[in-house]
Amino acid sequence: MVEEAKKGLIVFQDRQIRRLWLDNEWFYSVTDIIAILTDSQDELAYWRKLKQREPQLVTICHGLKMPAEDGELREWSSLGFNW
């Protein structure tokens, strides 16, 4: 089970980024990062288009369940970082 201190949200430029601690590695929601860096109104569409242009991105992303806006756990593309 994930410890309370190793899951949840972080804030960057007043925007929330979902993250999850798993196997000694932080995983961050790709679409949350896209929303912040691009100011995109539809980060999911932006991510779909980016994966079409750069298919190698799919190989470094993991589908992990993270809370959605409605509070339900849904599978999201996530990037892992072991810092």
Contact map, one row per residue, 1 for C-alpha under 8 A:
11100000000000000000000000000000000000000000000000000000000000000000000000000000000
11110110000000000000110000000000000000000000000000000000000000000000000000000000000
11111110000000000000000000000000000000000000000000000000000000000000000000000000000
01111111000000000000000000000000000000000000000000000000000000000000000000000000000
00111111000000000000000000000000000000000000000000000000000000000000000000000000000
01111111000000000001100000000000000000000000000000000000000000000000000000000000000
01111111100000000011100000000000000000000000000000000000000000000000000000000000000
00011111110000000111000000000000000000000000000000000000000000000000000000000000000
00000011111000011110000000000000000000000000000000000000000000000000000000000000000
00000001111100011110000000000000000000000000000000000000000000000000000000000000000
00000000111111111000000000000000000000000000000000000000000000000000000000000000000
00000000011111111000000000000000000000000000000000000000000000000000000000000000000
00000000001111100000000000000000000100000000000000000000000000000000000000000000000
00000000001111110000000000000000000000000000000000000000000000000000000000000000000
00000000001111111000000000000000000100000000000000000000000000000000000000000000000
00000000111101111100000000000001000000000000000000000000000000000000000000000000000
00000000111100111110000000011001100000000000000000000000000000000000000000000000000
00000001110000011111000000011001000000000000000000000000000000000110000000000000000
00000011110000001111100001111000000000000000000000000000000000000100000000000000000
00000111000000000111110001110000000000000000000000000000000000000100000000000000000
01000110000000000011111111100000000000000000000000000000000000000000000000000000000
01000000000000000001111111100000000000000000000000000000000000000000000000000000000
00000000000000000000111110000000000000000000000000000000000000000000000000000000000
00000000000000000000111111000000000000000000000000000000000000000000000000000000010
00000000000000000000111111100000000000000000000000000000000000000000000000000001111
00000000000000000011110111110000000000000000000000000000000000000000000000000001110
00000000000000000011110011111000000000000000000000000000000000000000000000000111100
00000000000000001111000001111101100000000000000000000000000000000000000000000111000
00000000000000001110000000111111100000000000000000000000000000000000000000011110000
00000000000000000000000000011111110000000000001000000000000000000000000000011110000
00000000000000000000000000001111111000000011001000000000000000000000000000001000000
00000000000000011100000000011111111100000010000000000000000000000000000000000000000
00000000000000001000000000011111111110000000000000000000000000000000000000000000000
00000000000000000000000000000111111111110010011000000000000000000000000000000000000
00000000000000000000000000000011111111111110000000000000000000000000000000000000000
00000000000010100000000000000001111111110000000000000000000000000000000000000000000
00000000000000000000000000000000111111100000000000000000000000000000000000000000000
00000000000000000000000000000000011111110000000000000000000000000000000000000000000
00000000000000000000000000000000011111111000000000000000000000000000000000000000000
00000000000000000000000000000000011101111110010000000000000000000000000000000000000
00000000000000000000000000000000001000111110000000000000000000000000000000000000000
00000000000000000000000000000000001000011111110000000000000000000000000000000000000
00000000000000000000000000000011011000011111111000000000000000000000000000000000000
00000000000000000000000000000010000000000111111100000000000000000000000000000000000
00000000000000000000000000000000000000000111111110000000000000000000000000000000000
00000000000000000000000000000000010000010111111111000000000000000000000000000000000
00000000000000000000000000000110010000000011111111100000000000000000000000000000000
00000000000000000000000000000000000000000001111111110000000000000000000000000000000
00000000000000000000000000000000000000000000111111111000000000000000000000000000000
00000000000000000000000000000000000000000000011111111110000000000000000000000000000
00000000000000000000000000000000000000000000001111111111110000000000000000000000000
00000000000000000000000000000000000000000000000111111110000000000000000000000000000
00000000000000000000000000000000000000000000000011111110000000000000000000000000000
00000000000000000000000000000000000000000000000001111111100000000000000000000000000
00000000000000000000000000000000000000000000000001111111111000000000000000000000000
00000000000000000000000000000000000000000000000000100111111100000000000000000000000
00000000000000000000000000000000000000000000000000100111111110000000000000000000000
00000000000000000000000000000000000000000000000000100011111111000000000000000000000
00000000000000000000000000000000000000000000000000000011111111000000000000000000000
00000000000000000000000000000000000000000000000000000001111111000000000000000010000
00000000000000000000000000000000000000000000000000000000111111100000000000001111000
00000000000000000000000000000000000000000000000000000000011111110000000000011111000
00000000000000000000000000000000000000000000000000000000000011111000000000111100000
00000000000000000000000000000000000000000000000000000000000001111100000001111100000
00000000000000000000000000000000000000000000000000000000000000111110000011110000000
00000000000000000111000000000000000000000000000000000000000000011111000011110000000
00000000000000000100000000000000000000000000000000000000000000001111111111000000000
00000000000000000000000000000000000000000000000000000000000000000111111111000000000
00000000000000000000000000000000000000000000000000000000000000000011111100000000000
00000000000000000000000000000000000000000000000000000000000000000011111100000000000
00000000000000000000000000000000000000000000000000000000000000000011111110000000000
00000000000000000000000000000000000000000000000000000000000000000011111111000000000
00000000000000000000000000000000000000000000000000000000000000001111001111100000000
00000000000000000000000000000000000000000000000000000000000000011111000111110000000
00000000000000000000000000000000000000000000000000000000000000111100000011111000000
00000000000000000000000000001100000000000000000000000000000001111100000001111100000
00000000000000000000000000001110000000000000000000000000000011110000000000111110000
00000000000000000000000000111100000000000000000000000000000011110000000000011111000
00000000000000000000000000111100000000000000000000000000000111000000000000001111100
00000000000000000000000011110000000000000000000000000000000011000000000000000111110
00000000000000000000000011100000000000000000000000000000000000000000000000000011111
00000000000000000000000111000000000000000000000000000000000000000000000000000001111
00000000000000000000000010000000000000000000000000000000000000000000000000000000111
